[in-house]
Amino acid sequence: MSSPPILADRIGKKFSRSLGHSLWHSAQDLGRRLVGRRPAPVLRAGEFWAVRDVSLTVAAGECLGLIGPNGAGKSTLLRMLGREYRPDAGRVELRGAVKSLIRLGHGLQPMYSGRENVYLKCAELGLSKRDTDARLDEIVAFAELEAALERPVKQYSDGMYARLEFAIATCMPIDVLLIDEVLAVSDVAFQLRCLERLETLKREGSALVFVSHSEMNLRQVADRCLLLFDGQAMAEGRPEAVLGKYYEAVGYFNRDLKSCGVLPARPPDASAGLDFPGPAPESLQAVPGQPLAFELEYRAERNFEFVELRLEFWNTAGLLVASTLAAGGRPCLTRGRGRFRVELPFLGLGAGIYDVAVSARAGGRNLAYKGAVRRIQVLQTACDRPGGFGVIEAHIRTAPSGKTF
Ligand SMILES: Nc1ncnc2c1ncn2[C@@H]1O[C@H](COP(=O)(O)OP(=O)(O)OP(=O)(O)O)[C@@H](O)[C@H]1O
């Protein structure tokens, strides 16, 4: 079996905290390399591991997302993969042609026009002038830079730089593409076009490593994610599971996030003689379209009749994504403590993390509301990727033309 296009085996990179140490250690390392030895495998005065002991593989047609807080080592790891940095430990193996989109504008000549830069960069990618002529219109249209094509790129905004670089780098199939957050400066419409382009590259067999702080971008394009903290791999796996770990690690779930615009905000917890006691919610895992059941406790100060019990599902951006509509009658809740069970035969939620809130109403009055009685992580199964916020059950039948169903 051939090796994957990207393989890193226990790679590490050290940096020095001060310039003096950095110069001194670089000289020492150079000396060691000249006699065929690797840099000292231990930390010297003033040094730290920016990336330590990280292993990964990326197959053809696959995208690995790199996530983690600022300073976690994502760019350093990407630069080692792109051979910009030589690892101080471990080894990197890349198969095929490699393209890096790491530093914004780094690859463009500021005094040259957009057009001249297209020809220059395409020549670097191995394209002849005739091949570039054939691609020029498509590159410029993708970047939407027709009006600025003859201007020197030093007059471009960050977003325009990113557009041009991305359009050039992805204008032809490539074996390995390394991308570091270059989409962050682009508007949403362009980001969506870039994501489509990355999907196309994957279909054509490119192996991608994609650093991003955007959950939307990662969910769209990454097949797996690697979470870095302090230079070390903390988790690897399905994007939703690793993003969940990341958010949990940084305390994201404990924050009260502002909801967007005029959408309804989650009501405060309230109780009029009825409440839902219980410890802080634990995270449950669920799968779109599968059945799911919740068992909850209540505490009532008196009997309540014909109570409408409703579950609400709020996503991490503070949006109410769905509510239950109970089939059958409204239950009576007797005084004291009791339990009830809510069964969902078909979970109609897209992949993501949701707080489950419960509300109780009777006779047109709100009796109780609790904003987070459970938290669920709805997983995106690899073979079945419904998009959007919700999943709708569908029964499909076929019939030959002219026949009834
Ligand atoms: N050339 C360098 N010399 C010294 N330290 C460096 C150098 N480059 C990066 N570092 C340090 O290495 C650590 C990892 O940096 P890196 O840029 O890889 O993080 P990152 O995860 O990409 O962060 P961000 O999300 O902010 O881009 C940080 O502590 C950073 O200060």
The ligand as a MOL file (V3000), in Angstrom:
LIG
                    3D

  0  0  0     0  0            999 V3000
M  V30 BEGIN CTAB
M  V30 COUNTS 31 33 0 0 0
M  V30 BEGIN ATOM
M  V30 1 N 9.6090 32.3150 15.0850 0
M  V30 2 C 9.2180 32.1520 16.3450 0
M  V30 3 N 10.0760 32.4050 17.3620 0
M  V30 4 C 9.7080 32.2240 18.6520 0
M  V30 5 N 8.4830 31.7870 19.0300 0
M  V30 6 C 7.5990 31.5320 18.0570 0
M  V30 7 C 7.9010 31.6940 16.6640 0
M  V30 8 N 6.8160 31.3530 15.9400 0
M  V30 9 C 5.8600 30.9920 16.8250 0
M  V30 10 N 6.3370 31.1000 18.0900 0
M  V30 11 C 5.6230 30.7530 19.3210 0
M  V30 12 O 5.2150 29.3860 19.2020 0
M  V30 13 C 3.9350 29.2090 19.7770 0
M  V30 14 C 2.9870 28.6420 18.7180 0
M  V30 15 O 2.7630 29.6520 17.7540 0
M  V30 16 P 1.8510 29.3800 16.4660 0
M  V30 17 O 1.9370 30.6040 15.6030 0
M  V30 18 O 2.2130 28.0910 15.8630 0
M  V30 19 O 0.4010 29.2780 17.1470 0
M  V30 20 P -1.0360 29.1910 16.4530 0
M  V30 21 O -1.7590 28.0630 17.0890 0
M  V30 22 O -0.8970 29.1680 14.9810 0
M  V30 23 O -1.7000 30.5470 16.9230 0
M  V30 24 P -2.7790 31.5230 16.1950 0
M  V30 25 O -4.1190 30.8650 16.3110 0
M  V30 26 O -2.6950 32.7590 17.0370 0
M  V30 27 O -2.3310 31.7650 14.7830 0
M  V30 28 C 3.5070 30.5640 20.3210 0
M  V30 29 O 3.8670 30.6100 21.6900 0
M  V30 30 C 4.3580 31.5450 19.5230 0
M  V30 31 O 4.6400 32.7160 20.2730 0
M  V30 END ATOM
M  V30 BEGIN BOND
M  V30 1 1 1 2
M  V30 2 1 2 3
M  V30 3 2 2 7
M  V30 4 2 3 4
M  V30 5 1 4 5
M  V30 6 2 5 6
M  V30 7 1 6 7
M  V30 8 1 6 10
M  V30 9 1 7 8
M  V30 10 2 8 9
M  V30 11 1 9 10
M  V30 12 1 10 11
M  V30 13 1 11 12
M  V30 14 1 11 30
M  V30 15 1 12 13
M  V30 16 1 13 14
M  V30 17 1 13 28
M  V30 18 1 14 15
M  V30 19 1 15 16
M  V30 20 2 16 17
M  V30 21 1 16 18
M  V30 22 1 16 19
M  V30 23 1 19 20
M  V30 24 2 20 21
M  V30 25 1 20 22
M  V30 26 1 20 23
M  V30 27 1 23 24
M  V30 28 2 24 25
M  V30 29 1 24 26
M  V30 30 1 24 27
M  V30 31 1 28 29
M  V30 32 1 28 30
M  V30 33 1 30 31
M  V30 END BOND
M  V30 END CTAB
M  END
